[in-house]
Amino acid sequence: MKVETVLPFGKLDPGLRAARDAIDLSKFFNQCELVEALGYNALSVTETKLDPFVQLALGAQATNSVELHTAVAIAFPRSPTVTAQAAWTLQALSGGRLNLGLGTQVKGHIERRFGMEWFAAGPWIREYVLAVRELWRCWQEGDQPSHHGDRYDISLMVPLFDPGPIEHPAIPITLAAVKPYMCEVAGEVADGVRPHPICTPKYISSVMVPAIERGCHKTNRESKNINISVAPLVATAANDQLLAARIEEVRARVAFYASTPAYRPAFAINGLEDLCLELSSLSRKQSWDEMPDRITDEILYEYACVGTYDEIGQVISNRYNDLVSSTEFSIPLETPDDHDLLKDLISSLQ
């Protein structure tokens, strides 16, 4: 199993501090270098407050060997040509270490945050990936692009805008997914799937994997070659007393996710539809403080990895071994002993 981390280290929601930490270039470079020194296979960045491609351009210069993942970049607000160019540039800068993770975002954000018209996400992202790949092909082979679909018609490339071939043109594409249709699209046209943190091993194995296999069957691909990268919800700390606070943080996170209609299938598999409806009602009333109490310990342990530092590595391994290709994991780093501990945990997961 590969192990990756989202920068900055050890935050329940990296986006909460990503802007401050990444704009502080010395701190950002130091963290990128530390990722490599600790033995991680990959570092990833989210698209919340900062552009993920800019962050990874900096990360490419601060590292030598770790993979660089957008986890994820939001596809639809960008033309496929813009995304293809950004990824091509990063692949060249990093010497072939990019993994292009793409997400669709929900309808409300596409319409109200990005000011765009919404279309069905599954067919849209399928065509998007094919268009990006066609642009890469044309740059590598030196001819005109030829993509003609429902959303995009791309047929022009002139020397002024053609970046030309690169040494490592095969850039893997990973799609964020929850529902079966998106997993099927990933199996058909992508190289990997990044389940939402709320997707449990049960949901991944019984819903997502069969959908990936159906997609692979459409294009005569081997499903074993589709990587599954998880970023599990984790509650961990040095001792039981500190762990109690982390558990309550994750309990609130599970409640929030359960209130979100887009994530309901991951709860429906465990018969929790009524709970989701109740939490959705509470969220509309902005009764945030009441929501975590609805998440029992039984539900919490179904959706999160829970344990002290000396337990958590085995907890994650037991849940995901032989099911996924990589996992995200980190702990807060405050002392040199924490560095050594994390290095050992990474090694054990690998």
Summary of the structure (lengths in Angstrom):
residues: 350
radius of gyration: 20.3
end to end distance: 4.8
largest distance: 62.8
contacts: 1169
relative contact order: 0.12
helix: 54%
strand: 15%
